[in-house]
Amino acid sequence: MEKLKIGRISLDGIAMMAPLAGVTDSPMRRTVKKMGASLVFTEMVSATGLLKSPGEARSFHYHLLSAHPEERPLAVQLFGAEPELMARAARLLAETDADMINVNMGCPVPKVVRRGEGVALMKDPERVRLMLAEMRKAIAGVPLTVKLRSGFAPELINAPEICRIAEGEGADAVIVHGRSGKQGYAGRADRAVIRDCVKAVKIPVIANGDLKTPADVASVMSETGCAGAMIARGALGNPWIFRAIKNPGAPRPDMRERKEMILWHFSMIDQVYDQYDAGACMRKFLVWYSKGIPGGIELRRELSGIKNKAAALEAVDKFFSHEESHPAGQGDGGLREGILI
């Protein structure tokens, strides 16, 4: 079994779950860990919000940090533009038992970029250098990683340079998404940039972008020489991808296992949210869980009527009690290879 070491943390596997805003809450992190993800990340947390927001706003940022022991090791992803604030926030998180700090230099959302945060940082290598130097001093001994893109724009590709800066300032690993910030999620991730980053540094380089199947992971590792893989959209509704990456001989989930996983995931959601927030969260995940399985289209047509957790659980029971009326080949076309593992 392949392993990966980042700073003082030895991971049991090379596939990790990407931080996704509005997705990788505690229930989702526990779900993918159950299926073999070696490392999970919080949703991105604002350094400014953590340190300066008043009352309820600050509570929201602390809510993003809520975690269960089963999620360990847990990386907290920070975003911000000011080196001093990022260092203070990192110190606070390290003192409250974060296992790893990750710096977001890849978010392409316009409101984030306008503040000089996320992928906008890649336009200012000297600010990156100062930020990482300050953060490294603030959290000596705690693994520090950076998640970045190929560059801010297709004409500004500088990921290898940023990786060298990160290594020089004491970062323990870098995670490289092979698209530029301007690309967003359009086009294809450029593996050549990831390969160039691997050649540029000695610390682990983790590949990210367009990794939706175990075959994708195997090919990116072969083509780039990267040390690991970060799965994002490929894990939505498909936590089994981590099991398949870790153990290529593992069986694909049948309908019974799918139902059990959905109910287990929903039980975790029920522990974290009130009935209405839980219902909305369950509805969101049912959209993903229903893709690629017989009858999935019919289930998604009913989701607009789900207003609370009771309605969500009823929809799951109704769907799976009628699974025999949705033979493979109908609905979403059966259990499609490359969509659900």
DRENBAVEX-699965 format. One record per residue: x, y, z of N, C-alpha, C, O in turn. Coordinates in steps of 0.1 Angstrom, whole numbers, padded with zeros to 4 digits, always signed. Layout:
BEGIN
XYZXYZXYZXYZ ...
This chain:
BEGIN
+0008-0012+0000+0000+0000+0000+0009+0012+0000+0018+0014+0008 +0006+0022-0009+0014+0034-0010+0011+0043+0001-0001+0045+0005 +0021+0050+0007+0019+0059+0017+0026+0073+0014+0033+0074+0004 +0022+0083+0021+0027+0096+0018+0030+0103+0032+0022+0102+0041 +0041+0110+0033+0045+0117+0045+0045+0132+0042+0052+0136+0032 +0038+0140+0050+0038+0154+0049+0042+0160+0062+0035+0159+0072 +0054+0165+0063+0059+0170+0075+0060+0158+0085+0066+0148+0082 +0054+0160+0097+0055+0150+0107+0043+0140+0106+0042+0130+0114 +0035+0142+0096+0023+0133+0095+0025+0123+0084+0028+0126+0072 +0024+0110+0088+0024+0099+0078+0010+0095+0074+0002+0092+0083 +0006+0096+0062-0007+0093+0057-0008+0078+0052+0001+0073+0046 -0020+0073+0055-0022+0059+0051-0028+0059+0037-0040+0055+0036 -0021+0062+0027-0026+0063+0013-0022+0076+0007-0017+0085+0013 -0024+0076-0007-0020+0088-0014-0031+0096-0019-0029+0107-0026 -0044+0092-0017-0056+0100-0022-0062+0107-0010-0066+0101+0000 -0064+0120-0012-0070+0129-0002-0082+0136-0008-0084+0137-0020 -0091+0141+0001-0103+0148-0003-0100+0163-0003-0095+0169+0006 -0104+0169-0014-0102+0184-0016-0111+0192-0007-0122+0187-0004 -0107+0204-0003-0116+0213+0004-0125+0219-0006-0121+0224-0016 -0138+0218-0003-0148+0223-0012-0159+0231-0004-0165+0226+0005 -0160+0244-0007-0169+0253+0000-0183+0248-0001-0188+0245-0012 -0190+0246+0010-0204+0242+0010-0205+0227+0009-0217+0222+0008 -0194+0220+0009-0195+0205+0007-0187+0197+0018-0193+0188+0024 -0175+0201+0020-0166+0193+0029-0168+0197+0044-0159+0201+0050 -0181+0196+0048-0183+0198+0062-0179+0185+0070-0174+0175+0064 -0182+0185+0083-0178+0173+0091-0184+0160+0086-0177+0150+0085 -0197+0160+0083-0203+0147+0078-0197+0142+0066-0195+0130+0064 -0194+0151+0056-0188+0147+0044-0173+0142+0046-0169+0132+0040 -0166+0149+0055-0153+0144+0058-0152+0130+0064-0144+0122+0061 -0162+0128+0073-0163+0115+0080-0166+0104+0070-0162+0093+0071 -0175+0108+0060-0179+0098+0050-0167+0093+0041-0166+0082+0039 -0159+0103+0036-0148+0099+0028-0137+0093+0035-0130+0084+0030 -0135+0096+0048-0125+0090+0056-0129+0075+0058-0121+0066+0058 -0142+0073+0060-0147+0059+0062-0144+0050+0050-0142+0038+0051 -0143+0057+0038-0140+0050+0026-0126+0050+0022-0122+0045+0011 -0117+0056+0030-0103+0054+0027-0095+0067+0024-0083+0066+0020 -0101+0079+0024-0094+0091+0021-0083+0092+0032-0086+0091+0044 -0071+0095+0027-0060+0096+0037-0059+0109+0044-0053+0109+0055 -0065+0119+0039-0064+0132+0045-0077+0140+0041-0081+0139+0029 -0083+0148+0050-0094+0156+0047-0091+0170+0051-0083+0173+0060 -0098+0180+0045-0096+0194+0047-0110+0200+0051-0120+0196+0046 -0109+0211+0059-0121+0219+0062-0124+0227+0049-0116+0228+0040 -0136+0232+0049-0140+0242+0039-0130+0254+0042-0125+0255+0053 -0128+0263+0032-0118+0273+0034-0124+0283+0045-0135+0287+0045 -0114+0287+0054-0117+0295+0065-0110+0309+0063-0098+0309+0060 -0117+0320+0065-0111+0333+0063-0103+0337+0075-0108+0336+0087 -0091+0341+0073-0082+0345+0084-0088+0358+0090-0089+0359+0103 -0093+0367+0082-0099+0379+0087-0112+0376+0095-0114+0381+0106 -0120+0367+0090-0133+0363+0097-0130+0357+0110-0137+0359+0120 -0119+0348+0110-0116+0341+0123-0111+0351+0133-0114+0349+0145 -0104+0361+0129-0098+0370+0139-0105+0383+0142-0105+0388+0153 -0113+0388+0132-0119+0401+0133-0134+0402+0132-0139+0412+0136 -0140+0392+0128-0155+0393+0126-0162+0394+0140-0157+0387+0149 -0173+0401+0141-0180+0402+0153-0190+0390+0155-0194+0385+0145 -0193+0387+0167-0204+0378+0171-0207+0367+0162-0199+0357+0161 -0219+0367+0156-0224+0356+0148-0215+0353+0136-0213+0341+0133 -0209+0363+0130-0200+0361+0118-0188+0353+0122-0184+0343+0115 -0183+0356+0134-0171+0348+0138-0175+0334+0142-0168+0324+0139 -0187+0332+0147-0192+0319+0151-0193+0310+0138-0191+0298+0139 -0197+0316+0127-0198+0309+0115-0184+0303+0111-0183+0291+0107 -0174+0311+0112-0160+0306+0108-0156+0295+0118-0149+0286+0114 -0159+0297+0131-0156+0286+0140-0164+0273+0137-0159+0262+0139 -0176+0275+0133-0185+0263+0129-0178+0255+0118-0179+0243+0118 -0171+0262+0109-0164+0255+0098-0153+0246+0103-0149+0236+0097 -0149+0248+0116-0138+0241+0122-0143+0229+0130-0135+0221+0135 -0156+0228+0132-0161+0217+0140-0157+0204+0134-0159+0201+0122 -0152+0195+0142-0147+0182+0137-0149+0171+0147-0151+0173+0159 -0148+0159+0142-0150+0147+0150-0136+0139+0150-0129+0140+0140 -0133+0132+0160-0120+0125+0161-0118+0116+0149-0106+0114+0145 -0128+0111+0143-0127+0102+0131-0121+0109+0119-0116+0102+0110 -0121+0122+0119-0116+0129+0107-0101+0131+0107-0095+0135+0097 -0095+0128+0119-0080+0130+0120-0072+0121+0111-0076+0109+0109 -0061+0126+0105-0056+0140+0106-0065+0149+0098-0070+0146+0087 -0067+0161+0103-0075+0171+0096-0067+0184+0093-0060+0189+0102 -0067+0188+0080-0061+0200+0076-0071+0211+0076-0082+0210+0071 -0067+0223+0081-0075+0235+0080-0070+0244+0069-0059+0247+0068 -0079+0247+0059-0075+0256+0048-0079+0270+0052-0090+0274+0054 -0068+0279+0052-0070+0293+0054-0069+0301+0042-0061+0297+0032 -0076+0312+0041-0074+0321+0030-0074+0335+0035-0080+0339+0045 -0066+0343+0028-0064+0357+0032-0054+0364+0023-0047+0357+0015 -0052+0377+0025-0042+0384+0017-0031+0390+0025-0020+0394+0020 -0033+0391+0038-0023+0398+0047-0014+0388+0054-0020+0380+0062 -0001+0389+0052+0008+0379+0059+0006+0379+0074+0006+0368+0080 +0005+0390+0080+0005+0391+0095-0008+0384+0100-0008+0377+0110 -0019+0387+0093-0032+0381+0097-0032+0366+0095-0037+0358+0103 -0026+0362+0084-0026+0347+0081-0017+0340+0091-0020+0329+0096 -0006+0346+0096+0002+0340+0106-0005+0339+0119-0004+0329+0126 -0012+0350+0123-0019+0350+0136-0030+0339+0135-0032+0332+0145 -0037+0338+0124-0048+0328+0123-0042+0314+0124-0048+0305+0130 -0031+0312+0117-0025+0299+0117-0020+0295+0131-0022+0284+0135 -0015+0305+0138-0010+0302+0152-0023+0298+0161-0022+0288+0168 -0033+0305+0159-0046+0302+0167-0050+0288+0164-0054+0281+0173 -0050+0285+0151-0055+0271+0147-0046+0260+0152-0050+0250+0156 -0033+0263+0152-0023+0253+0157-0025+0251+0172-0024+0240+0177 -0028+0262+0179-0030+0261+0193-0043+0254+0197-0045+0249+0208 -0053+0254+0187-0065+0247+0189-0066+0233+0183-0076+0228+0180 -0054+0227+0180-0052+0213+0177-0054+0210+0162-0058+0199+0159 -0052+0220+0153-0052+0217+0139-0040+0208+0136-0029+0210+0140 -0042+0197+0128-0031+0188+0124-0022+0194+0113-0011+0190+0113 -0028+0202+0105-0021+0208+0094-0028+0221+0089-0040+0222+0091 -0020+0230+0085-0025+0243+0079-0022+0243+0064-0011+0240+0060 -0033+0246+0057-0032+0247+0042-0035+0261+0038-0045+0267+0043 -0027+0267+0029-0029+0281+0024-0036+0280+0011-0031+0274+0001 -0048+0287+0010-0055+0287-0003-0049+0297-0012-0050+0309-0010 -0043+0293-0023-0038+0302-0034-0044+0298-0047-0038+0300-0058 -0056+0292-0046-0062+0286-0058-0077+0290-0061-0082+0289-0072 -0083+0296-0051-0098+0300-0053-0099+0310-0063-0093+0321-0062 -0107+0308-0074-0109+0317-0085-0122+0326-0084-0125+0333-0093 -0129+0324-0072-0142+0332-0071-0139+0347-0071-0131+0351-0064 -0146+0354-0080-0143+0368-0082-0142+0377-0069-0133+0385-0068 -0152+0375-0060-0152+0383-0048-0139+0380-0039-0135+0389-0032 -0134+0368-0040-0122+0364-0033-0110+0371-0040-0101+0376-0033 -0109+0369-0053-0098+0375-0061-0098+0390-0059-0087+0396-0059 -0109+0397-0059-0109+0411-0058-0102+0416-0045-0097+0427-0045 -0103+0408-0035-0096+0412-0022-0081+0408-0022-0075+0409-0012 -0076+0403-0033-0062+0399-0033-0060+0385-0027-0048+0382-0024 -0070+0377-0025-0069+0364-0018-0070+0353-0029-0072+0356-0041 -0069+0341-0024-0070+0329-0033-0060+0330-0044-0048+0333-0041 -0064+0327-0056-0054+0326-0067-0048+0340-0071-0037+0340-0077 -0054+0351-0066-0048+0364-0068-0034+0365-0062-0025+0373-0067 -0031+0357-0051-0018+0357-0045-0007+0353-0055+0004+0357-0053 -0011+0345-0064+0000+0340-0074+0005+0351-0082+0016+0349-0088 -0001+0363-0083+0004+0374-0091+0015+0382-0083+0021+0390-0088 +0016+0378-0070+0026+0386-0062+0035+0376-0054+0033+0374-0042 +0045+0370-0061+0053+0360-0055+0060+0365-0042+0062+0357-0033 +0064+0378-0041+0070+0383-0029+0061+0383-0017+0065+0381-0006 +0048+0386-0020+0038+0385-0009+0037+0371-0004+0035+0368+0008 +0037+0362-0014+0036+0347-0010+0048+0344-0002+0046+0337+0008 +0060+0348-0005+0072+0345+0002+0071+0350+0017+0074+0343+0026 +0067+0363+0018+0065+0369+0031+0055+0362+0040+0057+0359+0051 +0043+0359+0033+0032+0352+0040+0037+0338+0046+0034+0335+0057 +0043+0330+0037+0047+0317+0041+0058+0317+0052+0058+0309+0061 +0067+0327+0051+0077+0329+0061+0071+0332+0074+0075+0326+0084 +0062+0341+0075+0055+0345+0087+0047+0333+0093+0047+0331+0105 +0040+0326+0084+0032+0315+0089+0041+0304+0094+0038+0297+0104 +0052+0301+0087+0061+0291+0092+0067+0294+0106+0068+0285+0114 +0070+0306+0108+0075+0310+0122+0064+0308+0132+0067+0305+0144 +0052+0311+0128+0041+0311+0138+0037+0297+0142+0031+0294+0152 +0039+0287+0133+0034+0273+0136+0046+0263+0134+0044+0253+0127 +0057+0266+0140+0069+0257+0139+0065+0243+0143+0059+0241+0154 +0068+0233+0134+0065+0219+0137+0052+0214+0132+0050+0202+0129 +0042+0223+0129+0029+0219+0124+0031+0219+0108+0035+0229+0103 +0027+0208+0102+0028+0208+0087+0021+0220+0081+0009+0223+0084 +0028+0226+0071+0022+0237+0064+0022+0234+0049+0033+0230+0043 +0011+0235+0042+0010+0232+0028+0003+0243+0021-0003+0252+0027 +0005+0243+0008-0001+0253-0001-0009+0246-0012-0004+0237-0018 -0021+0252-0015-0029+0247-0026-0029+0258-0036-0034+0269-0033 -0025+0256-0048-0024+0266-0059-0028+0261-0072-0031+0249-0074 -0029+0270-0082-0032+0267-0095-0020+0268-0104-0009+0271-0099 -0022+0265-0117-0010+0266-0126-0005+0280-0127+0006+0283-0130 -0014+0290-0125-0011+0304-0125-0024+0312-0124-0035+0306-0124 -0022+0325-0124-0034+0334-0123-0042+0333-0136-0055+0333-0136 -0035+0333-0147-0042+0332-0160-0033+0324-0170-0021+0322-0167 -0038+0320-0181-0030+0312-0191-0017+0318-0195-0007+0312-0197 -0017+0332-0195-0005+0339-0199+0004+0342-0187+0015+0348-0188 +0000+0337-0175+0007+0340-0163+0009+0327-0155+0006+0326-0143 +0015+0317-0161+0018+0304-0155+0031+0304-0147+0041+0305-0153 +0029+0304-0134+0041+0304-0126+0041+0295-0114+0048+0297-0104 +0033+0284-0115+0032+0274-0104+0046+0269-0100+0048+0268-0088 +0055+0265-0109+0068+0260-0104+0076+0271-0096+0082+0267-0086 +0075+0284-0099+0081+0294-0091+0075+0295-0077+0082+0296-0068 +0062+0295-0077+0055+0295-0064+0058+0283-0055+0060+0284-0043 +0060+0271-0062+0063+0259-0055+0077+0260-0049+0080+0256-0037 +0087+0266-0056+0100+0268-0051+0100+0278-0039+0108+0275-0030 +0092+0288-0040+0091+0297-0029+0086+0290-0017+0091+0292-0006 +0075+0282-0019+0069+0275-0008+0079+0266-0001+0081+0266+0011 +0087+0259-0009+0097+0250-0003+0107+0258+0004+0112+0254+0015 +0112+0269-0002+0122+0277+0004+0118+0283+0018+0126+0285+0026 +0105+0285+0019+0100+0291+0032+0095+0281+0042+0089+0284+0052 +0097+0268+0039+0095+0258+0049+0082+0250+0047+0078+0243+0056 +0075+0252+0036+0062+0244+0034+0066+0229+0032+0077+0226+0027 +0057+0221+0037+0060+0206+0037+0054+0199+0025+0058+0188+0022 +0045+0205+0017+0040+0200+0005+0032+0210-0003+0028+0220+0003 +0030+0208-0016+0022+0217-0024+0012+0209-0031+0015+0197-0035 +0000+0214-0033-0011+0208-0041-0013+0217-0053-0017+0228-0052 -0012+0211-0065-0012+0219-0077-0024+0214-0086-0025+0203-0090 -0033+0224-0088-0045+0222-0097-0040+0227-0111-0035+0238-0112 -0041+0218-0121-0035+0221-0134-0043+0231-0143-0041+0231-0155 -0052+0239-0137-0058+0249-0144-0054+0263-0139-0050+0264-0127 -0055+0273-0147-0053+0287-0142-0065+0292-0135-0076+0286-0136 -0063+0303-0127-0075+0309-0121-0085+0314-0131-0097+0312-0128 -0081+0319-0142-0090+0325-0152-0098+0313-0158-0109+0316-0163 -0092+0301-0159-0100+0290-0165-0111+0286-0156-0121+0280-0161 -0110+0288-0143-0120+0282-0134-0120+0267-0135-0110+0261-0131 -0131+0261-0139-0132+0247-0141-0134+0243-0156-0138+0232-0159 -0131+0252-0165-0133+0250-0179-0120+0243-0185-0109+0244-0179 -0122+0236-0196-0111+0230-0202-0105+0218-0194-0112+0213-0186 -0093+0215-0197-0087+0203-0190-0075+0208-0182-0068+0218-0185 -0073+0201-0171-0061+0204-0162-0048+0200-0170-0048+0190-0176 -0039+0209-0169-0026+0207-0176-0016+0199-0168-0011+0205-0158 -0014+0187-0171-0005+0179-0163+0010+0182-0165+0018+0179-0157 +0013+0189-0176+0027+0193-0179+0031+0203-0168+0043+0203-0164 +0022+0212-0163+0025+0221-0153+0028+0214-0140+0038+0217-0133 +0020+0204-0137+0022+0196-0125+0035+0189-0126+0043+0189-0116 +0039+0183-0137+0052+0177-0139+0063+0187-0137+0073+0183-0131 +0062+0199-0142+0072+0209-0140+0074+0212-0125+0085+0215-0120 +0063+0212-0118+0064+0215-0103+0071+0204-0096+0079+0206-0087 +0068+0191-0100+0075+0180-0094+0090+0181-0096+0098+0178-0087 +0094+0186-0108+0108+0187-0111+0115+0199-0104+0127+0199-0101 +0106+0209-0100+0112+0221-0094+0115+0220-0079+0123+0227-0074 +0108+0210-0072+0110+0209-0057+0112+0195-0053+0110+0185-0060 +0117+0194-0040+0119+0181-0034+0108+0177-0025+0106+0165-0022 +0100+0187-0020+0088+0183-0012+0077+0177-0020+0077+0178-0032 +0068+0169-0014+0057+0163-0021+0049+0172-0029+0045+0183-0024 +0046+0169-0041+0036+0176-0050+0024+0167-0052+0025+0156-0056 +0013+0172-0048+0000+0165-0049-0008+0171-0061-0009+0183-0063 -0012+0162-0070-0019+0166-0082-0034+0167-0079-0040+0160-0071 -0040+0177-0086-0054+0180-0085-0060+0185-0098-0053+0192-0106 -0072+0181-0101-0079+0185-0113-0082+0174-0123-0072+0167-0127 -0094+0171-0126-0099+0161-0135-0095+0147-0130-0092+0138-0139 -0096+0144-0117-0093+0131-0112-0106+0125-0107-0110+0127-0096 -0113+0118-0116-0126+0113-0113-0127+0098-0112-0137+0092-0109 -0116+0091-0115-0116+0076-0115-0102+0072-0110-0093+0079-0110 -0101+0059-0105-0088+0054-0101-0078+0054-0113-0066+0056-0111 -0083+0052-0125-0075+0052-0137-0069+0066-0139-0057+0068-0143 -0077+0077-0136-0072+0090-0137-0060+0093-0127-0050+0099-0131 -0062+0088-0115-0051+0089-0105-0039+0082-0109-0028+0087-0108 -0040+0069-0114-0029+0062-0118-0021+0069-0129-0009+0069-0130 -0029+0074-0139-0022+0080-0150-0015+0093-0147-0005+0096-0152 -0021+0102-0138-0015+0114-0134-0002+0112-0126+0008+0119-0128 -0002+0101-0118+0010+0098-0110+0021+0093-0120+0032+0097-0118 +0017+0085-0130+0027+0080-0139+0032+0091-0148+0044+0092-0151 +0024+0100-0152+0028+0111-0162+0036+0122-0155+0044+0128-0162 +0033+0125-0143+0039+0136-0136+0049+0133-0126+0058+0141-0123 +0049+0121-0120+0058+0118-0109+0053+0123-0096+0061+0124-0086 +0041+0128-0095+0036+0134-0083+0035+0123-0071+0035+0111-0074 +0034+0129-0059+0035+0120-0047+0021+0115-0043+0020+0105-0035 +0011+0122-0047-0003+0119-0043-0013+0126-0052-0010+0133-0061 -0026+0124-0048-0037+0129-0056-0048+0135-0047-0051+0129-0037 -0053+0146-0051-0064+0152-0044-0077+0151-0053-0077+0156-0064 -0087+0145-0047-0100+0143-0054-0109+0153-0050-0111+0156-0038 -0116+0159-0060-0126+0170-0057-0140+0165-0061-0146+0157-0055 -0144+0170-0073-0157+0167-0078-0159+0152-0081-0170+0147-0080 -0148+0144-0083-0149+0130-0085-0154+0122-0073-0158+0111-0074 -0154+0129-0061-0159+0122-0049-0174+0126-0045-0179+0120-0036 -0180+0135-0053-0193+0139-0049-0203+0128-0053-0205+0125-0065 -0210+0123-0043-0219+0112-0045-0211+0099-0047-0218+0088-0050 -0198+0099-0046-0190+0087-0049-0178+0086-0039-0167+0086-0044 -0181+0084-0026-0170+0083-0017-0162+0070-0019-0151+0069-0014 -0168+0060-0026-0162+0048-0029-0149+0049-0037-0141+0040-0038 -0148+0060-0044-0136+0062-0052-0123+0061-0044-0113+0056-0049 -0123+0065-0031-0111+0063-0023-0108+0049-0020-0097+0045-0019 -0119+0041-0018-0117+0026-0016-0111+0020-0028-0102+0012-0027 -0116+0024-0040-0111+0018-0052-0096+0022-0055-0089+0014-0061 -0093+0034-0051-0079+0039-0053-0069+0031-0044-0059+0027-0048 -0074+0030-0032-0066+0023-0022-0064+0008-0024-0054+0002-0021 -0075+0002-0029-0076-0012-0031-0082-0015-0045-0095-0016-0045 -0074-0015-0055-0080-0017-0069-0089-0030-0070-0097-0030-0079 -0087-0039-0061-0096-0051-0062-0109-0051-0055-0116-0060-0055 -0111-0039-0048-0123-0038-0041-0136-0039-0049-0136-0034-0061 -0147-0045-0044-0159-0046-0053-0165-0032-0054-0164-0024-0045 -0172-0030-0065-0180-0018-0067-0193-0019-0058-0198-0030-0056 -0197-0008-0053-0209-0009-0044-0222-0013-0051-0225-0008-0062 -0229-0022-0045-0242-0025-0050-0253-0015-0045-0249-0007-0037 -0265-0017-0049-0276-0008-0044-0278-0008-0029-0281+0002-0023 -0276-0020-0023-0278-0021-0009-0267-0013-0001-0270-0005+0008 -0254-0014-0006-0244-0006+0000-0246+0009-0002-0242+0017+0007 -0251+0012-0014-0253+0027-0016-0263+0032-0007-0262+0043-0001 -0274+0025-0004-0284+0029+0005-0278+0031+0019-0281+0041+0026 -0271+0021+0023-0265+0021+0037-0255+0033+0038-0255+0039+0049 -0248+0036+0028-0239+0047+0028-0246+0061+0029-0243+0069+0037 -0257+0062+0021-0265+0074+0021-0271+0076+0035-0270+0087+0040 -0276+0066+0041-0283+0067+0054-0272+0070+0065-0275+0077+0074 -0260+0064+0064-0250+0067+0073-0245+0081+0072-0244+0088+0083 -0243+0086+0060-0240+0100+0058-0250+0109+0064-0247+0119+0070 -0263+0106+0061-0274+0114+0065-0275+0114+0081-0279+0124+0087 -0271+0103+0087-0272+0103+0102-0261+0112+0107-0264+0118+0118 -0250+0114+0100-0240+0124+0105-0245+0138+0103-0243+0147+0111 -0252+0140+0092-0258+0154+0089-0268+0157+0100-0268+0168+0105 -0276+0147+0104-0286+0149+0114-0280+0153+0128-0287+0160+0136 -0268+0149+0130-0261+0152+0143-0256+0167+0143-0254+0172+0154 -0254+0173+0131-0248+0186+0130-0258+0197+0128-0255+0208+0132 -0269+0195+0120-0278+0205+0116-0292+0204+0122-0295+0193+0126 -0299+0215+0122-0313+0213+0126-0321+0207+0114-0315+0205+0103 -0334+0204+0116-0341+0196+0106-0342+0202+0093-0342+0195+0083 -0343+0216+0092-0345+0222+0079-0331+0224+0072-0331+0221+0060 -0321+0228+0080-0308+0228+0073-0303+0214+0070-0297+0212+0059 -0307+0204+0078-0304+0190+0075-0311+0186+0062-0305+0179+0054 -0323+0190+0060-0331+0186+0048-0324+0192+0036-0323+0185+0026 -0320+0205+0037-0314+0211+0025-0301+0204+0022-0297+0202+0010 -0293+0201+0032-0280+0194+0030-0282+0180+0024-0275+0177+0015 -0292+0173+0029-0295+0160+0024-0299+0160+0009-0295+0152+0001 -0307+0170+0006-0312+0172-0008-0300+0174-0017-0300+0169-0028 -0291+0183-0013-0279+0186-0021-0271+0173-0024-0267+0171-0035 -0269+0165-0013-0261+0153-0015-0268+0142-0023-0262+0134-0030 -0282+0142-0022-0290+0132-0030-0288+0135-0045-0288+0125-0052 -0287+0147-0049-0285+0150-0063-0272+0143-0068-0272+0137-0078 -0262+0143-0060-0249+0137-0064-0250+0121-0062-0245+0114-0071 -0256+0117-0051-0256+0102-0049-0265+0095-0060-0263+0084-0063 -0275+0103-0065-0284+0097-0075-0279+0096-0089-0285+0090-0098 -0267+0103-0092-0262+0103-0105-0255+0090-0109-0247+0084-0101 -0258+0084-0121-0252+0072-0125-0258+0059-0120-0252+0049-0123 -0270+0060-0113-0276+0048-0109-0290+0046-0115-0296+0056-0119 -0295+0034-0116-0308+0032-0122-0319+0040-0115-0319+0040-0102 -0327+0047-0122-0338+0055-0116-0333+0068-0110-0342+0075-0104 -0321+0072-0112-0316+0084-0106-0323+0097-0111-0325+0106-0103 -0326+0097-0123-0333+0108-0129-0347+0111-0122-0350+0122-0119 -0354+0100-0120-0367+0101-0113-0366+0106-0099-0374+0114-0095 -0355+0101-0092-0353+0106-0079-0350+0121-0078-0356+0128-0070 -0342+0126-0088-0339+0140-0088-0351+0149-0091-0351+0160-0087 -0360+0143-0099-0372+0151-0101-0381+0154-0089-0388+0163-0088 -0379+0145-0079-0387+0146-0067-0380+0155-0056-0386+0158-0046 -0368+0159-0058-0360+0165-0048-0365+0179-0044-0363+0184-0033 -0371+0186-0054-0376+0200-0051-0386+0200-0040-0388+0210-0033 -0393+0189-0037-0403+0188-0027-0397+0185-0013-0405+0185-0003 -0384+0183-0012-0378+0180+0001-0375+0193+0008-0367+0201+0004 -0382+0194+0020-0380+0206+0028-0373+0204+0041-0368+0213+0048 -0373+0191+0046-0367+0188+0059-0361+0174+0059-0362+0167+0049 -0355+0170+0070-0348+0157+0070-0358+0145+0068-0355+0135+0062 -0370+0147+0074-0380+0136+0073-0383+0133+0058-0384+0122+0054 -0385+0144+0051-0388+0142+0036-0377+0136+0029-0379+0128+0020 -0364+0140+0032-0353+0134+0026-0351+0119+0029-0349+0112+0019 -0353+0116+0041-0352+0101+0044-0364+0093+0038-0362+0082+0034 -0375+0099+0037-0387+0093+0030-0383+0090+0015-0387+0080+0010 -0377+0100+0009-0374+0099-0005-0364+0088-0007-0365+0080-0017 -0354+0086+0002-0344+0076+0001-0351+0062+0002-0348+0053-0006 -0359+0061+0012-0366+0048+0015-0375+0044+0003-0375+0033-0002 -0382+0054-0003-0391+0052-0014-0383+0048-0026-0387+0038-0033 -0372+0054-0029-0364+0051-0040-0358+0037-0040-0360+0030-0049 -0352+0034-0028-0346+0021-0028-0356+0009-0026-0353-0002-0030 -0368+0012-0021-0378+0002-0020-0383-0002-0034-0389-0013-0036 -0381+0007-0044-0386+0005-0058-0374+0003-0067-0376+0003-0079 -0362+0000-0062-0350-0002-0070-0352-0013-0081-0346-0012-0092 -0360-0023-0078-0362-0034-0087-0370-0030-0099-0369-0036-0110 -0377-0019-0098-0385-0014-0110-0376-0005-0119-0381+0000-0129 -0363-0003-0116-0354+0005-0124-0342-0004-0128-0331-0003-0123 -0344-0013-0137-0333-0022-0142-0323-0014-0149-0325-0003-0154 -0310-0020-0149-0299-0013-0155-0303-0010-0170-0309-0018-0177 -0299+0002-0174-0302+0006-0188-0313+0016-0189-0314+0023-0199 -0320+0018-0177-0330+0028-0177-0325+0040-0168-0314+0039-0163 -0333+0050-0166-0329+0061-0157-0316+0067-0162-0316+0073-0173 -0305+0067-0154-0293+0073-0158-0284+0063-0166-0272+0066-0168 -0290+0052-0170-0282+0043-0178-0275+0032-0170-0264+0027-0174 -0280+0029-0158-0273+0018-0151-0261+0024-0143-0260+0036-0142 -0253+0015-0138-0241+0019-0130-0230+0022-0140-0223+0012-0144 -0229+0034-0143-0220+0038-0154-0205+0037-0150-0201+0043-0139 -0197+0031-0157-0182+0030-0155-0177+0045-0156-0181+0052-0165 -0168+0048-0147-0162+0061-0148-0170+0072-0140-0165+0083-0139 -0182+0069-0136-0190+0079-0128-0190+0074-0114-0187+0081-0105 -0195+0062-0112-0196+0057-0098-0187+0044-0098-0188+0035-0106 -0178+0044-0088-0168+0033-0087-0173+0022-0077-0166+0012-0075 
